[in-house]
Amino acid sequence: MNSVQQGLPYTRQPILYELYNVLDSKKSEYNKMKNGGIATGVTVYGSRRGATLSGSEHPPAAVLTVESSAPCEGLSRQGG
């Protein structure tokens, strides 16, 4: 599984609220996971893939993690 992490200068809860806002605005399907993460299906260049979005607390910041269940065909490891 491919993943990327990014530290953000916020607490976990506002990050998750914004993730839900973006998913709703893009009319994405998603499910809240028991661990608090978000399982979603995303379309990248016309190819639908699963991803898991999650946030964790590391005071004074939080870490956003995005995990792809499978790489999209036609994309390099750098995403282009």
URBEL-V925554 format. One record per backbone hydrogen bond with DSSP energy under -0.5 kcal/mol. CO is the residue of the C=O (numbers start at 1). NH is the residue of the N-H. Records with the same first field share a line. If there is no record, write none. Layout:
# URBEL-V925554
CO=NH  NH
This chain:
# URBEL-V925554
2=68
4=66
6=64
8=10  62
11=15
12=16
13=17
14=18
15=19
16=20
17=21
18=22
19=23
20=24
21=25
22=26
23=28
24=27
29=41
31=39
33=36
37=33
38=40  53
39=31
40=42  51
42=44  49
43=45
44=47
46=48
47=44
49=42
50=69  70
51=40
52=67
53=38
54=65
56=63
58=61
61=58
62=8
63=56
64=6
65=54
66=4
67=52
68=2
72=75
76=79
